[in-house]
Amino acid sequence: MNKVNLACSKLKNNWGKMNHITISKPKQAAIESSSDFITFLLGQIRCAELLARIGANELRATAVALAGGLIGAEDAIAMLGEAGLDFIVTGASSE
């Protein structure tokens, strides 16, 4: 598994905790040059961008379902809670 895939898997495991995602320099001594760190950092940024896009799609889908009358307000908050995004609406995370 290369460094970028490893970074993506770590971010994917933290899905639902979007407000806790941070990008930090890896602790392992495997990164020998600034070029390797740049590659790692670009991979981390790309993964964070994809997770943000997924979160935006979750919000959009919930809003469409709520506006269309397919779900109620409590169901919408529950759906956002399952995606780890309820803090946006309620001000407090369910975690």
MODELLER restraints for C-alpha pairs under 7 A, 6 or more apart:
rsr = mdl.restraints
at = mdl.atoms
rsr.add(forms.Gaussian(group=physical.xy_distance, feature=features.Distance(at['CA:3:A'], at['CA:40:A']), mean=6.27, stdev=0.5))
rsr.add(forms.Gaussian(group=physical.xy_distance, feature=features.Distance(at['CA:4:A'], at['CA:40:A']), mean=5.92, stdev=0.5))
rsr.add(forms.Gaussian(group=physical.xy_distance, feature=features.Distance(at['CA:4:A'], at['CA:43:A']), mean=4.95, stdev=0.5))
rsr.add(forms.Gaussian(group=physical.xy_distance, feature=features.Distance(at['CA:4:A'], at['CA:44:A']), mean=7.00, stdev=0.5))
rsr.add(forms.Gaussian(group=physical.xy_distance, feature=features.Distance(at['CA:7:A'], at['CA:43:A']), mean=6.98, stdev=0.5))
rsr.add(forms.Gaussian(group=physical.xy_distance, feature=features.Distance(at['CA:7:A'], at['CA:44:A']), mean=5.99, stdev=0.5))
rsr.add(forms.Gaussian(group=physical.xy_distance, feature=features.Distance(at['CA:8:A'], at['CA:44:A']), mean=6.84, stdev=0.5))
rsr.add(forms.Gaussian(group=physical.xy_distance, feature=features.Distance(at['CA:8:A'], at['CA:47:A']), mean=5.48, stdev=0.5))
rsr.add(forms.Gaussian(group=physical.xy_distance, feature=features.Distance(at['CA:11:A'], at['CA:47:A']), mean=6.93, stdev=0.5))
rsr.add(forms.Gaussian(group=physical.xy_distance, feature=features.Distance(at['CA:16:A'], at['CA:83:A']), mean=5.28, stdev=0.5))
rsr.add(forms.Gaussian(group=physical.xy_distance, feature=features.Distance(at['CA:16:A'], at['CA:84:A']), mean=3.85, stdev=0.5))
rsr.add(forms.Gaussian(group=physical.xy_distance, feature=features.Distance(at['CA:16:A'], at['CA:85:A']), mean=6.99, stdev=0.5))
rsr.add(forms.Gaussian(group=physical.xy_distance, feature=features.Distance(at['CA:17:A'], at['CA:84:A']), mean=5.89, stdev=0.5))
rsr.add(forms.Gaussian(group=physical.xy_distance, feature=features.Distance(at['CA:23:A'], at['CA:44:A']), mean=6.69, stdev=0.5))
rsr.add(forms.Gaussian(group=physical.xy_distance, feature=features.Distance(at['CA:31:A'], at['CA:37:A']), mean=6.27, stdev=0.5))
rsr.add(forms.Gaussian(group=physical.xy_distance, feature=features.Distance(at['CA:62:A'], at['CA:76:A']), mean=5.98, stdev=0.5))
rsr.add(forms.Gaussian(group=physical.xy_distance, feature=features.Distance(at['CA:65:A'], at['CA:71:A']), mean=5.89, stdev=0.5))
rsr.add(forms.Gaussian(group=physical.xy_distance, feature=features.Distance(at['CA:66:A'], at['CA:72:A']), mean=6.14, stdev=0.5))
rsr.add(forms.Gaussian(group=physical.xy_distance, feature=features.Distance(at['CA:66:A'], at['CA:73:A']), mean=6.92, stdev=0.5))
rsr.add(forms.Gaussian(group=physical.xy_distance, feature=features.Distance(at['CA:66:A'], at['CA:76:A']), mean=6.62, stdev=0.5))
rsr.add(forms.Gaussian(group=physical.xy_distance, feature=features.Distance(at['CA:77:A'], at['CA:86:A']), mean=6.07, stdev=0.5))
rsr.add(forms.Gaussian(group=physical.xy_distance, feature=features.Distance(at['CA:80:A'], at['CA:86:A']), mean=4.75, stdev=0.5))
rsr.add(forms.Gaussian(group=physical.xy_distance, feature=features.Distance(at['CA:81:A'], at['CA:94:A']), mean=6.32, stdev=0.5))
rsr.add(forms.Gaussian(group=physical.xy_distance, feature=features.Distance(at['CA:86:A'], at['CA:93:A']), mean=5.93, stdev=0.5))
rsr.add(forms.Gaussian(group=physical.xy_distance, feature=features.Distance(at['CA:86:A'], at['CA:94:A']), mean=6.97, stdev=0.5))
rsr.add(forms.Gaussian(group=physical.xy_distance, feature=features.Distance(at['CA:87:A'], at['CA:93:A']), mean=4.45, stdev=0.5))
